[in-house]
Structures are given as structure tokens and as C-alpha cells.
Amino acid sequence: MKSLNESEIRAKYPEEIANKMLNTNDVISEMVENSNSNFAIRIEHHHFITKDKNKATSFVHIDKDAESGVKIIKELKDPNDTHKYNAKKCIEEINKRLKKLNLSISNNDTFNKYHFDLFNKYFNLKSHDKYCYTYRVGATPFYSYSIQTIDFIVDEIKKNPHNVIEDLKKKVKK
């Protein structure tokens, strides 16, 4: 599809319609030039990485320094791969890491579901895509967590291992 120039419009349409179209085009062009955003059209084109050339609709090369190449801006990821831990697995992994670091939380307790829920509540982890993915099937949502959640909680515990739980309890009550 190509746009028509003025002579093609005059040849293709009766004089009255051609004049109306050209005048309307001039008015719209003037408005667009004056930065009128009402004439903007959002066009999205998604590029997917595939090794099968038969599935490709166009070809590009990926190179951050190339003039005609592309950069990966957004990549779709499967939450089953990125957020593969449920609360129980997170707790197990946090306890493993704390044991490796020879850290214990208040009163030498092991990290448990109550502690995990405190972190979740205070830092609102469920509302951050980086930390939590919410599966919405039916009325009850299911949550899965990423490795960043585990890293974050362990880092917070490292800062103040003996008082972190008490501090969170106080802050959550407020």
C-alpha cells in the first residue's frame, strides 16, 4: 500500500471529492506539524528470537554497537522458570543459606513460615514482579517466588540477624 500524491488523487476522484480530500489532508498535516498528539498512532511490532528461520518473518542481527542491528529490549520469560519457589521452598533455601553463613535469627530459631510472612508483609513482596508471581486461577491466587526473593531476605537478615524479626514485628504492628 502506498500513499497517493495530489495528481493521482485528482485523476482518481471527481473534482469535488479530490478538493475535499486535499483540503482535509492540508488541515490535518498542519495540525500534526503543530505537535497535536491526537493524530498519533501506536504501532507495536514484536520481534522474537528463534533459531528456526522458517518461523521468522524478518531477519536481524543482534549487536549493541551495530547501526542496523537490534537490541533485546523486552524478553518474554516463563514464570515457571523465573519464579520457581513456593513459600516452603523459599524457607528451606533461606535456612540453607543462613546455615552456610553461620547465621541464626533471634533466639537461634530457624527461619519459618511466620518469619517469611513478616518479610512478605513489611516489604510487600507480593506486589513486586521481581520477587513474586501471582497465578490467578479461580478465586484463590497462588504465589511463587524468584531467587531474588531469597537473596533479598538473606541480605536483610545479614544486616541485623539477631534483631531483624523483632524489628519487623514492631514495624508491621504500626
DOFIVEX-491870 format. One line per 4 residues: number of its first residue (from 1); their letters; for each residue y, x, z of N, C-alpha, C. Coordinates in Angstrom, 1 decimal. Atoms other than C-alpha are relative to their C-alpha. Example, Ala and Ser with C-alpha at 12.3 -4.5 7.8 and 13.67 -1.06 7.14 Angstrom:
% DOFIVEX-491870
1> AS> -1.2/0.9/0.0/-4.5/12.3/7.8/1.2/0.9/0.0 ~ -1.1/-0.9/0.0/-1.1/13.7/7.1/1.1/-0.8/0.8
***
This chain:
% DOFIVEX-491870
1> MKSL> -1.2/0.8/0.0/0.0/0.0/0.0/1.2/0.9/0.0 ~ -1.2/-0.8/0.1/3.4/1.3/-0.9/1.2/-0.9/0.1 ~ -1.1/0.8/-0.1/6.9/0.1/-0.3/0.7/-0.1/-1.4 ~ -0.7/0.2/1.3/8.9/-1.3/-3.3/1.4/0.5/0.1
5> NESE> -1.5/-0.4/0.0/12.2/0.1/-4.4/0.8/-1.1/-0.6 ~ -0.9/1.1/0.4/15.2/-2.0/-5.4/-0.3/-0.5/-1.4 ~ 0.2/0.4/1.4/14.4/-2.1/-9.2/-1.3/-0.7/-0.1 ~ 1.3/0.7/0.1/10.8/-3.1/-8.6/0.1/-1.4/0.7
9> IRAK> -0.2/1.4/-0.6/11.9/-6.0/-6.3/0.7/-0.9/-0.9 ~ -0.8/0.8/1.0/14.4/-7.2/-8.9/-0.9/-0.4/-1.1 ~ 0.9/0.3/1.1/11.7/-7.1/-11.6/-1.1/-0.9/0.4 ~ 1.2/0.8/-0.4/9.0/-8.8/-9.5/0.4/-1.4/0.5
13> YPEE> -0.4/1.3/-0.6/11.0/-11.6/-7.9/1.2/-0.6/-0.7 ~ -1.2/0.7/0.6/13.6/-14.2/-9.1/1.3/0.6/0.7 ~ -1.3/-0.7/-0.4/17.3/-13.0/-8.7/0.3/-0.5/1.5 ~ -0.4/0.5/-1.3/18.0/-15.3/-5.7/-0.9/0.6/1.2
17> IANK> 0.9/-0.5/-1.0/14.9/-14.2/-3.7/0.2/1.6/0.1 ~ -0.2/-1.4/0.0/15.4/-10.5/-4.7/1.3/0.4/0.8 ~ -1.2/-0.3/-0.7/19.0/-10.6/-3.4/-0.1/-0.2/1.5 ~ 0.2/0.3/-1.4/18.0/-12.2/-0.2/-0.9/1.1/0.7
21> MLNT> 0.9/-1.1/-0.5/15.2/-9.6/0.4/0.8/1.3/0.2 ~ -0.7/-1.2/0.0/17.5/-6.7/-0.4/1.1/0.0/1.1 ~ -1.0/0.1/-1.1/20.3/-8.0/1.9/-0.6/0.0/1.3 ~ 0.7/-0.1/-1.3/17.9/-8.6/4.7/-0.5/1.4/0.3
25> NDVI> 0.4/-1.4/-0.2/16.5/-5.1/4.2/1.2/0.9/0.5 ~ -1.2/-0.7/-0.4/20.0/-3.7/4.4/0.4/-0.2/1.5 ~ -0.4/0.4/-1.3/20.8/-5.6/7.6/-1.0/0.7/1.0 ~ 1.0/-0.6/-0.9/17.5/-4.5/9.2/0.1/1.5/0.1
29> SEMV> -0.1/-1.4/0.1/17.9/-0.9/8.1/1.2/0.5/0.9 ~ -1.2/-0.3/-0.8/21.4/-0.8/9.7/-0.3/-0.1/1.5 ~ 0.3/0.2/-1.4/20.1/-2.2/12.9/-1.0/1.1/0.6 ~ 0.9/-1.1/-0.4/17.2/0.3/13.0/0.7/1.3/0.2
33> ENSN> -0.7/-1.3/-0.2/19.6/3.2/12.5/0.8/0.0/1.2 ~ -0.8/0.1/-1.3/21.6/2.0/15.5/-0.9/0.0/1.2 ~ 0.9/-0.1/-1.1/18.6/2.6/17.7/-0.4/-1.3/0.6 ~ 0.4/1.3/-0.5/17.6/-1.1/18.0/-1.5/0.1/0.2
37> SNFA> 1.4/-0.1/-0.3/14.2/-0.9/19.7/-0.8/-1.3/-0.3 ~ 0.7/1.2/0.3/13.4/-4.5/18.7/-0.9/0.1/-1.3 ~ 0.7/-0.2/1.2/12.1/-3.1/15.4/-1.1/1.0/0.1 ~ 1.1/-1.1/-0.1/9.7/-0.5/16.8/-1.3/-0.7/0.1
41> IRIE> 1.4/0.5/0.0/6.0/-1.0/16.3/-0.8/1.1/0.6 ~ 0.9/-0.9/-0.6/3.5/0.7/18.4/-1.3/0.1/-0.8 ~ 1.2/-0.3/0.8/0.7/2.3/16.4/-0.8/1.0/0.8 ~ 0.9/-0.9/-0.7/-2.3/3.8/18.1/-1.1/0.4/-0.9
45> HHHF> 1.2/-0.4/0.7/-4.9/5.9/16.5/-0.8/1.0/0.9 ~ 0.8/-0.8/-0.9/-7.7/7.3/18.5/-0.9/0.9/-0.8 ~ 0.9/-1.0/0.6/-9.5/10.5/17.5/-1.1/0.2/1.0 ~ 1.2/-0.3/-0.8/-13.0/11.0/18.8/-0.7/1.3/-0.5
49> ITKD> 0.6/-1.3/0.3/-14.8/14.3/18.9/-1.5/-0.3/-0.3 ~ 1.4/0.2/0.3/-18.2/14.1/17.1/-0.4/1.2/-0.8 ~ 0.5/-1.1/0.8/-20.4/16.7/15.6/-0.6/-0.5/-1.3 ~ 0.6/0.6/1.2/-21.8/14.3/13.0/1.1/-0.4/-1.0
53> KNKA> -1.1/0.2/1.0/-19.5/14.5/10.0/-0.1/-1.4/-0.7 ~ 0.2/1.3/0.6/-21.0/11.2/8.7/0.7/-1.1/0.8 ~ -0.7/1.0/-0.8/-19.4/9.3/11.6/1.5/0.2/0.1 ~ -1.4/-0.3/-0.1/-16.0/10.9/11.2/0.8/-0.8/-1.1
57> TSFV> -0.9/0.6/1.0/-13.1/9.1/9.4/1.0/1.0/-0.5 ~ -0.9/-1.1/0.4/-10.9/12.2/9.2/-0.4/1.3/0.7 ~ 0.3/-1.3/-0.6/-11.2/15.9/10.0/1.2/0.8/0.4 ~ -1.1/-0.8/-0.5/-9.0/18.1/12.1/-0.7/1.2/0.7
61> HIDK> 0.5/-1.1/-0.8/-9.4/21.4/13.8/0.9/0.1/1.3 ~ -0.7/0.0/-1.3/-8.5/21.9/17.5/0.4/1.5/0.3 ~ -0.6/-1.4/-0.3/-6.2/24.9/18.2/1.3/-0.3/0.6 ~ -1.3/0.3/-0.6/-3.3/24.8/20.6/1.1/0.7/-0.7
65> DAES> -1.1/-0.8/0.7/-1.3/27.3/18.5/0.1/-0.4/-1.5 ~ -0.1/0.3/1.4/-2.0/25.8/15.1/1.0/-1.0/-0.3 ~ -1.0/1.0/0.4/0.7/23.9/13.2/-0.6/-1.3/-0.4 ~ 0.6/1.3/0.5/-1.6/21.3/11.6/-1.2/-0.4/0.8
69> GVKI> 1.1/0.4/-0.9/-4.2/21.2/14.4/0.3/-1.1/0.9 ~ -0.2/1.0/-1.0/-4.6/18.8/17.2/-0.3/0.5/1.4 ~ 0.4/-0.3/-1.4/-4.8/19.0/21.0/-0.7/-1.2/0.5 ~ 0.7/1.2/-0.7/-7.1/16.8/23.1/1.0/-0.4/1.1
73> IKEL> -0.9/0.5/-1.0/-4.7/14.6/25.0/-0.7/-0.9/1.0 ~ 0.8/0.9/-0.9/-7.0/12.0/26.4/-1.4/-0.1/-0.4 ~ 1.4/0.0/0.4/-10.7/12.1/26.5/-0.7/-1.1/0.9 ~ 0.7/1.0/-0.8/-12.8/9.1/27.5/-1.2/0.6/0.7
77> KDPN> 1.1/-0.5/-0.7/-15.3/10.0/30.2/-0.7/-1.1/0.7 ~ 0.9/1.0/-0.7/-18.2/8.1/31.7/0.1/0.2/1.5 ~ -0.2/-0.1/-1.4/-17.5/7.3/35.3/-1.3/0.3/0.7 ~ 1.3/-0.4/-0.5/-21.3/7.7/35.9/-0.1/1.5/0.1
81> DTHK> 0.0/-1.5/-0.1/-20.7/11.4/35.3/1.1/0.6/0.9 ~ -1.1/-0.5/-0.8/-17.3/11.9/36.9/0.1/-0.5/1.4 ~ -0.1/0.5/-1.3/-17.7/9.7/39.9/-1.5/-0.4/0.4 ~ 1.4/0.3/-0.2/-21.4/10.0/40.7/-0.5/-0.1/1.4
85> YNAK> 0.3/0.1/-1.4/-21.3/9.9/44.5/0.3/-1.3/0.6 ~ -0.3/1.2/-0.8/-21.7/6.8/46.6/0.5/0.6/1.4 ~ -0.5/-0.4/-1.3/-20.3/6.9/50.2/-1.1/0.9/0.8 ~ 1.1/-0.8/-0.7/-23.7/8.1/51.6/-0.2/1.4/-0.5
89> KCIE> 0.2/-1.4/0.6/-24.0/11.0/49.2/1.2/0.8/0.3 ~ -1.2/-0.8/-0.4/-20.4/12.0/49.9/-0.1/0.5/1.4 ~ 0.2/-0.4/-1.4/-21.1/12.1/53.6/-1.0/1.1/0.1 ~ 1.0/-1.1/0.0/-24.2/14.2/53.0/0.6/1.3/-0.5
93> EINK> -0.6/-1.2/0.6/-22.3/16.6/50.8/1.1/0.6/0.9 ~ -1.0/-0.5/-0.9/-19.4/16.9/53.2/-0.6/0.7/1.2 ~ 0.7/-0.7/-1.1/-21.8/17.7/56.1/-0.6/1.3/-0.4 ~ 0.5/-1.3/0.5/-23.5/20.4/54.0/1.1/1.0/-0.1
97> RLKK> -1.1/-1.0/0.2/-20.2/22.0/53.2/0.6/0.4/1.4 ~ -0.5/-0.3/-1.3/-19.0/21.8/56.8/-0.9/1.0/0.7 ~ 1.0/-0.9/-0.6/-22.2/23.4/57.9/0.1/1.4/-0.6 ~ -0.2/-1.3/0.7/-21.8/26.2/55.3/1.2/0.7/0.6
101> LNLS> -1.2/-0.6/-0.5/-18.3/26.8/56.6/0.0/0.2/1.5 ~ 0.1/-0.1/-1.5/-19.5/26.7/60.2/1.1/-0.8/0.7 ~ -1.0/0.8/-0.6/-17.0/23.9/61.0/-0.6/-1.3/0.6 ~ 0.4/1.3/-0.6/-17.5/20.9/63.2/1.2/-0.8/0.4
105> ISNN> -1.1/0.8/-0.3/-15.3/18.0/63.7/-0.1/-0.4/1.5 ~ -0.1/0.2/-1.4/-14.3/16.6/67.1/-1.3/-0.2/0.8 ~ 1.2/0.1/-0.9/-17.0/16.9/69.9/-1.3/0.4/-0.8 ~ 1.1/-0.4/0.8/-19.3/18.6/67.4/-0.8/-1.1/-0.7
109> DTFN> 0.7/1.1/0.7/-20.1/15.3/65.7/-0.2/0.4/-1.4 ~ 0.2/-0.2/1.5/-21.5/15.3/62.2/0.9/-1.1/-0.6 ~ -0.8/0.9/0.7/-19.3/13.6/59.7/-0.8/-1.2/-0.4 ~ 0.7/1.3/0.2/-20.3/9.9/59.4/0.8/-1.0/-0.8
113> KYHF> -0.6/1.1/0.8/-19.5/6.6/57.7/1.3/-0.4/0.6 ~ -1.3/0.4/-0.7/-16.8/5.8/60.3/1.1/1.0/-0.4 ~ -1.0/-1.0/0.3/-15.1/9.1/59.6/0.4/-0.1/-1.5 ~ -0.3/0.2/1.4/-15.4/8.6/55.8/1.0/-1.2/-0.2
117> DLFN> -0.9/1.2/0.1/-13.8/5.1/56.2/1.4/0.3/0.5 ~ -1.4/-0.4/-0.5/-10.9/6.6/58.2/0.7/0.8/-1.1 ~ -0.6/-0.8/1.1/-10.2/9.1/55.4/0.4/-1.0/-1.1 ~ -0.2/0.9/1.0/-10.5/6.3/52.9/1.2/-0.9/0.3
121> KYFN> -1.0/0.9/-0.4/-8.2/4.0/54.8/1.4/0.7/0.0 ~ -1.3/-0.6/-0.2/-5.5/6.5/55.7/0.6/0.6/-1.4 ~ -0.5/-0.7/1.3/-5.3/8.4/52.3/-0.1/-1.0/-1.2 ~ 0.1/1.0/1.0/-6.0/5.2/50.3/-0.8/0.5/-1.2
125> LKSH> 0.7/-0.7/1.1/-8.6/7.0/48.2/-0.5/-1.0/-1.0 ~ 0.5/1.0/1.0/-9.9/3.8/46.6/1.0/-0.4/-1.1 ~ -1.1/0.4/1.0/-6.6/3.3/44.8/0.3/1.1/-1.0 ~ -0.2/-1.1/0.9/-6.7/6.7/43.1/-1.2/0.3/-0.9
129> DKYC> 1.0/-0.2/1.0/-8.7/7.0/39.9/-0.7/1.4/0.1 ~ 0.5/-1.3/-0.1/-9.1/10.7/40.5/-1.1/0.1/1.1 ~ 1.0/0.0/-1.1/-11.1/10.0/43.7/-1.1/-1.0/0.0 ~ 0.9/1.2/-0.1/-12.7/6.6/43.3/0.0/-0.8/-1.3
133> YTYR> 0.1/0.9/1.2/-14.0/4.4/40.5/-0.6/-1.3/0.6 ~ 0.4/1.3/-0.5/-14.4/0.7/41.2/-0.7/-0.7/-1.1 ~ 0.8/0.8/0.9/-17.2/-1.2/39.5/0.2/-1.4/0.4 ~ -0.3/1.4/-0.3/-16.2/-4.8/39.3/-1.0/-0.9/-0.8
137> VGAT> 1.0/0.9/0.6/-19.3/-6.9/38.6/-0.2/-1.1/1.0 ~ 0.1/1.1/-0.9/-19.2/-10.3/40.2/1.1/0.1/1.0 ~ -1.1/0.1/-1.0/-17.2/-10.9/43.4/0.1/1.2/0.8 ~ 0.0/-1.2/-0.9/-18.1/-7.7/45.3/0.2/1.2/-0.8
141> PFYS> -0.2/-1.3/0.7/-16.7/-4.4/44.0/-0.9/1.0/0.6 ~ 0.8/-1.1/-0.4/-18.8/-1.3/44.2/0.9/1.3/-0.3 ~ -0.8/-1.2/0.1/-17.2/2.1/44.7/-0.9/1.2/-0.2 ~ 0.7/-1.3/0.2/-18.3/5.5/43.5/1.1/1.1/0.1
145> YSIQ> -1.0/-1.0/-0.3/-16.5/8.8/44.3/-0.3/1.3/-0.8 ~ 0.1/-1.2/0.8/-15.8/12.0/42.5/-0.2/1.2/0.9 ~ 0.1/-1.2/-0.8/-16.4/15.6/43.6/1.3/0.4/0.6 ~ -1.4/-0.3/-0.5/-12.6/15.8/44.1/0.2/-0.7/1.4
149> TIDF> -0.1/0.7/-1.3/-13.0/13.3/47.0/-0.6/0.9/1.0 ~ 0.7/-0.9/-0.9/-15.5/15.6/48.7/0.9/1.2/0.3 ~ -0.9/-1.2/-0.2/-13.2/18.6/48.1/1.2/-0.3/0.8 ~ -1.2/0.4/-0.7/-10.2/16.8/49.4/-0.3/-0.2/1.5
153> IVDE> 0.3/0.3/-1.4/-11.8/15.6/52.6/-0.4/1.3/0.7 ~ 0.3/-1.3/-0.6/-13.3/19.0/53.3/1.2/0.9/0.3 ~ -1.3/-0.7/-0.1/-9.9/20.6/52.7/0.8/-0.5/1.2 ~ -0.7/0.6/-1.1/-8.3/18.2/55.1/-0.6/0.3/1.4
157> IKKN> 0.7/-0.4/-1.3/-10.9/18.9/57.8/0.2/1.4/0.3 ~ -0.3/-1.4/-0.2/-10.4/22.6/57.3/1.3/0.3/0.7 ~ -1.4/-0.1/-0.5/-6.7/22.2/58.2/0.0/-0.1/1.6 ~ 0.0/0.3/-1.4/-7.5/20.9/61.7/-1.3/-0.6/0.4
161> PHNV> 1.3/0.6/-0.2/-11.2/20.5/62.3/-0.3/-0.7/1.3 ~ 0.3/0.6/-1.3/-11.2/19.6/66.0/0.8/-1.2/0.3 ~ -0.9/1.2/-0.3/-8.4/17.0/65.9/0.2/-0.9/-1.2 ~ -0.3/0.8/1.2/-8.5/15.6/62.4/-0.4/-1.5/0.2
165> IEDL> 0.4/1.3/-0.2/-10.4/12.5/63.4/0.9/-0.8/0.9 ~ -1.0/0.7/-1.0/-8.2/11.7/66.4/1.3/-0.2/-0.6 ~ -1.3/0.2/0.7/-5.1/12.2/64.3/-0.1/-1.1/-1.0 ~ 0.1/1.1/1.0/-6.4/9.9/61.6/-0.1/-1.4/0.7
169> KKKV> 0.1/1.3/-0.8/-7.3/7.2/64.2/1.4/-0.5/0.4 ~ -1.3/0.4/-0.5/-3.8/7.3/65.6/0.9/-0.4/-1.2 ~ -0.8/0.3/1.2/-2.2/7.2/62.1/-0.4/-1.3/-0.6 ~ 0.5/1.3/0.6/-4.4/4.3/60.9/0.4/-1.2/0.9
173> KK> -0.4/1.1/-0.9/-3.5/2.2/64.0/1.4/-0.4/-0.2 ~ -1.4/0.2/0.1/0.2/2.5/63.3/0.3/-1.1/-1.1
***
